[in-house]
Amino acid sequence: MIYSGKAITVRALDQGIAELCFDLTDDSVNKFNQLTINELKEATQAIVANGQVKGLLVTSGKDGFIVGADITEFGANFGRSEEEIAASVFETNKIFNAVEDLPMPTVTAINGVALGGGLEMALATDYRVMSDVAKIGLPEVKLGIMPGFGGTVRLPRVAGADNAIEWIASGKEQRADKALADGVVDAVVSPDKLREAGLDLLGRCISGELDYKAKRQEKLEKLKINDIESLMVFETAKGFVAGQAGKHYPAPVTAVKSMQKNSTLGRDEALKVEAAGIAKLAKTPVAANLVNLFLGDQMLMKKGKTQAKAAKKVEKGAVLGAGIMGGGIAYQSAYKGTPILMKDIAQAGLDLGMGEAAKLLSKLVDRNRMSAGEMAKTLTNITPTLSYDGIDSADVIVEAVVENPKVKHAVLSEVEGKMRADAILTSNTSTISIDYLAEPLKRPENFCGMHFFNPVHKMPLVEVIRGAKTSDTAVAATVGYALAMGKKPVVVRDCPGFLVNRILSPYMGCFMQMVHEGADFAAIDKVMEKFGWPMGPAYLCDVVGIDTGVHAGGVMAEGFPDRMAYDYKTASELLYEAKRLGQKNGKGYYAYETDRKGRLQKVADDSVWELLKGHVGERKEFSEEEITERLMVALCLESVRCLEDNIVDSATELDMALIYGIGFPPFHGGAIRYMESLGLANFVAIADKYAHLGGLYKVTDQLRAKAEAGQSYFA
């Protein structure tokens, strides 16, 4: 044994070859925490000191290679000054430089996922051979930062500037065929041939057949590109990347600028440019929020898996009510491997549901993400039926019929008499009380809410709603089913609107209030899209359906009359009475036309104002500041009330639910993170400014106390 640590071992093989193996003790994955980085330095020194090593094979003892840096250490690291961060990053890079400068050929065998620092480690070696099932990439921009272990320096010199810009600015994981075509790896083989291929490459280097020193030298020098080519590549890329990323996400453009600047320098000076770039990004609120989002997601998944252990695995599901929603649920279950029964009362409904599933699968086939055979196999996982035959084989049943309490009561009571006594019954209701829906049930302990967000295949969140009589087993089984479907489950307690729709309602209510005062709904949309929302509130009403929004508004007004009921007809109610239902019938706040590709495009429709005339105030302008403050204060205050009412367990889960359920701008971190970024005392002062407008802006006593004490909602 040449070196033995808790994360890395180096042992001698035959013919002067040594193997450096990453295998982090007491962890399921390899990652670059401080321990691993320190051991890489020691292991490299031990290899040099040994003096007998003629070639080095770098491997992993895990199923994957290295998942990247240990993100739990980012908080402490990013808390330092920009200068300290840059200096620390450059010092760490000296360790990777030492690997690159080893006096013998080096080959990395990438057996599984190699992301971020994992790929950067591989780039520090002379050659890379990759399993055909592995995936690699540099996803740092998704955390609001950029590669910091040499990625912006080595990747352009290995794969060319164009490829490096694409890989780094997109942050996407790449498959083996793409990695080989782009020159990021030197060979792709089946998993069983990986080790053999790596050793073969080393043997050819040792024999002199391959000139590893010449290959290495290219990474040590400036990028082989002339001034005109550089200008064309980088200047064009900066404009394109800025357009794709948007102004709220600076990391992709910063990475391109760093590559442009370091392209004219040798390795060591180039790495100083990279270190300065990552240090600058590390101090941005965007990086802090996206890192917290990543850690929040890990917490959510860990908690969900722990909860799911309390129930047996769901082997088969069922959905009652086909159509678009039921078809989406059936598709998601079948696509992720859990067979599902799809029951409806009409053949037309089943046809619509199966058509929805087939349409979604066809898109995957068109994008080469699934074969036609796999599509056919997935469709066989969905069993459409007009009867309850086979319902007793389902472990979890999702009721997804029309949002009508009487209809739901009838369907839930009927299916309870047909299903197994130990099966779990759930409702995909978006607004109706779970306790109310449970009233006619004989086994309310086996009933809970399972609220999917539309479109099911795109929206990650599932709210698992616990009623007063819901058992832990029912929650556990439902959480487990959501996880099996590839969703992000958040357990919430029963109340009107549950968590996400309850929080969204004051935001929409404030929008209605401002339109009633004479605000231009299109102007409000523009301001909130500028804030970072995927669409403004008027457009959202049209997409969801004006009728759906009016129904939800009625439920919320009944549940929280002090702040969600209005003494006037809202703009949406007026549009509903005029049968303007939004996208579903081509007219809502906007009119809708199809473009040449058949996609719906919204266009201004002045007739809306004729309809609203006499019911809303005279048209007037509101400042961007007031629009943003009023809508966001209302949303954030309801978020606080949900925490105080124990509707959800933590501020982190609340923020994650808003990001995954309604597209709250991730770079703002969620409602509670956004409040704290403003400073709670400042937020309270802003809310108090609008207190005369009604209950939507009333600050709770607990929030006021926290603000005065300088406390945080996060541990």
N, C-alpha and C positions, 0 to 999 in steps of 0.2 A: 504494500500500500504506500503510495507516494504522499497522499494527503487524505485525512479523514476528518470531516466536520459534521455539523447537524443539518446542513443543507447541501453540501458538496463533498464528493469523494473523488479521488484520482487514483487509479490503479493501473499497474503495468499489464499490457496484453503481450501477445507474441510479436516478434520482429521489430522491437523497439517502439511499438505504438502504445500510447497510453490513452485511457478513457477518463474524461472528466464528466461525471454524472451528477446532474441536479436532482435531488430527492429530499425535499424539505421535510424534516421530521415533524410528526404530529399535525400534518396538514394534508388535505386531499389534492392540493395543487402546488406547483412551484411558483413562487413570486419573488420579486426583488425587494425584500425588506432589508433593513440595515444589516441583519445577520448574514443574509445571502451575499450582499455586496462585499462585506468584510471578508467572508470566506473565499469569494472569487479572487480577491487580492492575494490572500494567503496561498490559495491553491496555485495561482499563476507563479508566484515566487517559488513555491515548492517544485514546480515543473522545471523551472529554469535551473534551480539549485541541483536537481537530480542529475542533470548532464547526460543522461542516457536516452532521453526521449527523442525519437526521430520523427514522430507524427502524433497529432492529438485528435481524438474523436470526441466530440461533445454530444452528450445524450441526456435523456431524462428517464428517471425511474418511475414517473407517473404516466397516466394515460395521455396527458397533454404534455407539451414541452414546457413553456413558461407563460403564464397568463399576463405578465407585465409587472409593473411596480405595485407595491403594497399601498393601496389607496388610503388605508386607515392611517398611514403615517403622513399623509399630505397636510393635514391640518396644522400639525406642529411645524412642519417644514415651511409651509407657506406663510406662517405667522412671522417669519423673520423679514428683515428688510430686503429690498430688491437686490442690493449689492451682495448681501450675505447669501441669498438664494443662488445667484449667478456663480459666486465663488464655490459654493458647495457642489453645484451641478458640474462645474468644470473639474473639481477634484475627483468626483465619482467617475467622470469620463476618462481620467487617467488610468483607472482600473481596466476599462474596456480597451484603452489604447495598449495596455500591457499585454492583453490577450492578442490583439492584432499584431503586436511586435514580437511575439514569441519566435525563437530561432528555429522553427520547424513548421511544416505545413499543418493547417488546422481545417477540420471539416465538422460541420454541425449536421446531425441527423434529426430532422424535425418530425417527430412521430405524431404530434397532435397539435392542438391550438398553440400558436406562438404569436402573442400580441404585444404591442408596445415594446417594453424592454426585452421581451422574449425574442422578438424579431431583431431588435437592435443587437442583442447578444450574438445571434446568428450572423448578422452582417459584419460583426467584428472578426469573424473567422474567414478563411480564404475561400472556402466552398460551402455550399448548402445543398443537401439532398433532402427531399421532402416526401413524406408518405402521401399517396393519392387521396387519402381521406382527411388529411390535415387542413387547417385553415390558418392563414397568417394575415397580419395587418398592423397598421399603426393608428389606433383609434383615439389618440390623445385629444384631438380637436373636440371630440364628444364630451370631454371633461373641461372644455374651455381653455386647454393648454396646447402644447405641441410636443413632439418627440424631444427628449432631453438627454438620451444616452447615445447620441450620434446619429439618429435617424435622418435628420435633415442634411447631414454631411455625407454619410455613406450611401444612402439609397440613391441619390442622383448620380453618384459616381459608379454605382453598380448597375443601375437599371436605366439611366438616362433621366434628364430633367423632366420631360413630359410625363413619364410613368411615375416618377417620384411625386410630382405635384398632384397627380390624380390620386395616388394611394394616400398621401398624407392629408391633403385638403378634404377628401371625402371621409376619411376615417373608417372606410369599409373593411370588413373581413374579406379576404380573397381566397378563392379555391386554388388547388394545386396547378390546374391547367393554366389559369391566368398568371400565376406566379412564374411558371416556366416560360410562358410566352413573353412576359415582360422582362425576363432576365433577372428576376429577383432570386430565383434558385437555379441551380445548375443541373439538377436531375430530379425526376419524379418517378417513384417506384411504388409497388404494393407494400403494405405494412410489413409483410414477412420478409421482404427483400431489403428493407431499409438499412439495417446494420451492415449487411454484406456490401451494399452499394457504397456506404460511407467508408468502409475499410478499403474497398477497391480504389476509391478516389485517392485515399492516403497513400496506398501502395504505388499508384501511378505517379504521385508527386515525389515520393522518396526515390523512385527509380529514375526520375528525371524526365519521364514521359510528359508530365504536365509542369509548366513553369509557374508555380504558385507565387514566386517572388514578383514576377511581372504583373500578375493579377492583383497582388496586394498593393503594388506601387501605385496603381490607378486610384486607390482609395486615399492615398497619402498626399496626392498632388491636387492642384486646383482642377475644377471640372473642365473636361475637354470640350469646350464650346467657345466659338468666337463671339466678339462683341455684338455683331448684328443678330446672330442666332439667339444669344442671350436676351437681347432686347425683345425680340419677337416672342420668345417662349415665355419669359417672366412677365412682361408688361401685359400681354394678352391674357395670361393666366390670372393675373391679379384682378382684372376687370371681371372675368368670368366667375372666378371664385367668390368675389365680393357679391356679385349678383345672386349666386346660389346660396351663400351663407346668410346674407342679410346683415343689416347694420348692427344687430344685437349680438352677433357672434364674431368677435375679432380674431379668434385663433387661426382659422384657415388662411386668412390673408397675411397675418403675421408670420405664419410658417413659410408661405411663398416668398415673402420679403426676406426672411432669414436665409432661405435657399439661394435667392438671387445675390445677396450680399456675400455669403460664404463661398459662392461658386468660384470666386477669383482668388481664394486663399488656400494655403496648405492646410492639412488636417487640424493641427493644434490651434491655429488662429481661427479656423472655421468653426471649431467647437466652442470657442469663446463667443462667437456671434450667436450660436444656438443657445448657449447658456443665458445670454442677455435676453434673448427672445422669450424663453420659457419663464425667466424671472419676472419679466414685465407682465406676462399673461397671468402668472400665479397670483399677482396682487389685485387682479380685477374681481369685482363682485360676481361676474359671470362664472369665472372658474370656481369660486367658492360655492355658488349655488348649484352648479352642475356636479361638482364633487359630492356635495350633500345629497343631491338627487341619486347619484350612484350608490352611496352608502345607505340612503333610505330604501332604495330598491332591494339591496341585499338584506336589510332588516325585515322588509316586508315578506320576502321570499322565505327567509329563515323562520319567521314567525308562522307563516302559512304552513310550511312543512311540519313544524312542531305540532300545530293544531291538527293537521290531517292525520297524524299518527294515532289519534284517539278513535279513528273509525277504520273500517275495512276499505280496501281499494274499490272504487267504482268500476265494475266490469262492463256494465251496460247502462246507458241512459235512455231517457224518453223525453220528448217534447210534445206538448199538447197545443195545437194551433200551428199550422204551417205558415204559409205566406212568407214575406220578406224576413221578418224577425225569427220566426220558427225555422225557416230554411237556413238562416245565418247561424243559428245555434246548432242545428243538425250538421251543417258543414263543418263548423269548428270542432265539434266532438269527433266526427268521423275522420277529419283531416289529421287530428292529433292522436288517432288510434283507438278511441273508445266507441264501439258500435252504439247506434242510437235508433230508437223507434220514433217515427214522426207521425203523430196522429192528428187527423182533422175530420170535420164533419162533412166536407165536400171534396170531391175529386179535383175541382178547380184549385182549391187551396193546396192540395198535395202537389199538383202539377207546378204551381207557383213556387212552392218550397223546394222541390227537386230541381226546378229550373234555376233557382237562385244558387243552389249548391253546385250544379253543373257549370254555371256561368263563372263562378269563382275559381273552380278547378281548371276550367279551360284557360283562364288567364295564366295560371301557373304553368300549364303545358306550353302556351304560346311563348312564355319567358324562359323556357327550358329549365324550369325549376321542378318539373315533374314529367314523367313519361305518360303516354296515353294509357299504358297498361296500369300504371299506378293510379291514374285518375279513375279508371274503371273499378279497380279494387277498392278505392276510397268510397265510391258511390255505393258499392255493395254493403258498406258499413251502415248505410242509412236504409231503414225499412219503412217505407210509407204504408200507412194503413188507415182505413175508415172505421175500424173497430178497435176494441180494447184487447184483442187477441195478442198475447205475448207481453202485456203490460206487467204481468206478475214476474217477469224476468228482469225488470229494470230495478237498479239500486237507487237511482236518483231520478225523479221526474220533475221536469220544468214546465209549469203552466205558462203559456205565452199567448193566451187568447186576448180579445179586445179589452181595453182598459175601462171596464164597466163592472162595478162591484157586484151587481146581481148576476151577471154572466159568470164572473169568476167564482162566486159562491156556488153556483150550480155545478160548474165544471169540477171544482175542487172536491165537493161533496161526492160527486159521481165517481171520480177516479179513486178516491180513498177506499171505496167499496170494492174496487177491482184489483188494487195493487197489494203487494205483500205487506204484512203488518210491520215488518222491520225496515221497509224501504222508506226513503226520505222524499217528501213532497215539498216542492218549492214553487214560488210565484215570481215571474219576471215583471211584476208590477213596478212602475216608476214612481207612483205617488200614493197608492192606496195602503192604508195601515195594515201591517202584517197581523196585528192582534185582531183587527176587525175581520180580515179574511179568514182567520183561524176559528172564528166563532162557531160555524156549523160543523167543524171537524171533530171526530171522535178521538183522534190522536194528535192534538196540537203540539205535543212535544216533538213530533216527527216532522214539523212544518217550519219553514223559514222563507225568507226572501232570497232570490238569486237574480239580482238586477243587472242585466247586460246593458251595455251602451251601444248605440247604433252609429255606424254599421258594426256589427258584431265582430267581423273578421279583422277590423282595423283598430277598434278601441280596446286597450288593454285591460281596463278596469272591470271587475265584477264586485258589486256591493253584496255582501252576504248579510242579510238583515235578521237579527235575532229578535224574536217576539218575546213577550213576557213568559210564555210557557215553552219556548224552544229549548230543546235539550242540547247539551254540549256535543253529543254524538251527531245530532242533525247538523250542527254548525261544522263539525269536523269533516263529515262526509261531503258537505257542500263545498267547503274550502278545498278539499282534496280533488273534487271533480273540476273545480275552476282551475286549479293548478295543472291537472291532467290536460285541460283544454288550452294550456299555454297562456292563461290569464293571470292577472294580478289581483288576488282577492283581498278586500279590506272588510273586516267584520264591523258592522255598525248596529246601533240599537234603533228600535222602531220609533218613528215620529213622522209627521207630515213631510214628505219629500226626502225622508231618510237623511243622508249626509250631503251628497253632491247637489241634488236638485233643490234641497233646502237652502244651500249656500248660494246657488245660482239665482234663486227667485228674487232676492232683494236687488241684485245686480240688474235683472231684467225689469224689476219694479221701478228702480231709479231711472232706467231708460224710458219707461212709459211716462214717468212723472215729468221728465225733461221735455219729451215730445208734447205732453199736455201743456207745458209752459211755453211752447212755441219753438223748441229746438228742432233743427233739421236732422232727421234720423240718418240720412246719408253722411252728414258731417260727423255725427257721433260714431258711425261705423268706421270712418277714416281715422278718427282719433284713437279708437280702441285697437284697431289693426296696427296702427303705429306703435301703440303701447306694447304690442306683441301677441295679441289674441289672433288665432287663425282666421276668425271672421268677426265682424262687428255684431252687436245685438239684433239689429233689424234683419240683417242677412241670416243670422242664426234662427230667428223666428221663421223665416221663409223655408229654411232647410229642414227644420224640425217639423214644421207644419203649423200654421196659425191656429188651427182647431186644437191641435195637441197642446200648444202653449196656453190657449185660453182655458182649456180643461184643467191643466196643471195649476194655472193661476188661481182658479176657483178653489181647488183643494187647499192651496197654500193660504189663501185669504181666510178660509174657514178655520184653518189650523192656527194661524197667527194673525188674528184680526187687528191687533194693535199696531202692526207695521206693514202687513202685506195685503190689507183690504183698502180699496179706494172708493171715494165718494163721487167718482165720475167714471164714464166709460173710457177704457183705455183705447189707444190706437189699435191694438190687436183685436179687441172686441168689435170695434167699428169695421175693421177689415173682414172679420169673421162673418158679421151680419151681411156684408156685401159679397159674401162667398168668394173672397180673395183668400185662398188657403195656402199660398206660398208656392214653392216649386211643384207641388203635387198637381196643381191645376194651372200653373203658368203665370199666376198673378198673386202678389202679396204686397210687401212693402216695395218690391221691385217687380218688373215684368221679366219674363224668361223666354229666351230664344235659343234655338240650337245652332251651334256653329257647323262648319263643314264636316267636322269629325263626329257630329251628333252629340256634343257635350252642351249641357245647359249653361248659358251665359246670362248674368243679370244685367239689365239695362234700366236706366231711370224711367219712371212713369209718373208724369206730372199729374195724372188724374187722381193719384192717391191724395194729393193735397186738396183737391176739390171735395173728395170724400170726407176728409178730416175737417174741412172748413166749418167753422161754427161750433165745433166740438173741442178744438184746441186753441191755445192762445195765438196771437199774431206772431208770424215768423220772426225770430230774432237769433242773433249769433251768441254763442257761448264760447268762452276761451277754452283752448285745449286743456289748460290746467284745471278749470272747473269741471269739465266733462270727465276727465280722468279721476279727479278727486272724488266726485260724487258717486260714480259707479264703483270705484274700487273701495272706498270707505264702506259703502253699504255691504259689499261682498265680504270684506274682511271682518266687519263687526258680526256678521252672521256666523262666520267661521269661529270667532271667539265664543259666541253663544253655544255653538255645538260642542266645543271643548268643555265649557262650563256645565252643560247639560249631560256630559258623559256620553254623547252620541257616538263618539269614537275615542279610542284609548289614548292617542297621543297626537301632538302637533305634527310630527313627522308623517304619520299615517294620513292625517287630514290633507297635508300638502301633496302627498303622493296621489291621493284619490282625485284631487282637483286637476293635477297634471295629466293623469292617465284617463280621467273620465270626461273632462270638458276642454282639454287642451290649454289649461292655464299656462302662460308662457314659462317654459322651463328655466330660462335664464334669470327670471325673477325668483325662482325657488319655491313658489307656492304662496298662498295667502299670508300665512304666519311669517314666513321668511321675508316676504315683501314688507310687511308691517315693521318687522325688526330692522330691516335695512333702512327704513325711514327714521327709525328711533321711535320707541313706543310713546314717549312724551310728545314728540312732534306729531305722530299719528293722531293722538288724542286731541291735540290742539286743532288739527285739520278737521276732525270729526265735529268738534264743538262749534266750529265755524258754520256748520250746516245744521246744527241741532234744531233750529227753528222750522226746518222743513219736515219734521216728523220723526216717528219711531225708528225709521231705517238708520238714523244717524245718532241714536242714543248710545252713549258709551256705557258699558257695564261697570259696576263698582269694582269688580275684580280686575278688569283691565286698567282702570284708573289707578288702582293701588299698585299694580305691577309697574306701571309707567313711573309712578312717583318713587318706587323703591329701586328702579333701575334693573328689574328682573327680566329673565328670558323665559319663553315658553319651551325652550329646548334644554335638556339636561347638560 
